[in-house]
C-alpha cells in the first residue's frame, strides 16, 4: 500500500480531483490519512510503501 508523505503537497493537492473522477464513475473510494500506516518497505522523498499493520478488529484496517 502506497502513501503520500504530508510534505508532498503538490501531489496531495490533486487527490480531491481524482476522488471526484472516481465518484463520477461509481468507483468507491475515500481519502485516508495515517501517522503510522504500517511497516515501511520503501521510501522516497514523496511517498512510502508499507505492509499494513495486522488488523486487530474484524473488518478493520488495524489503525
Helices and strands as residue ranges (DSSP letters): E 2-4, H 9-12, H 15-24, E 38-43, E 47-52
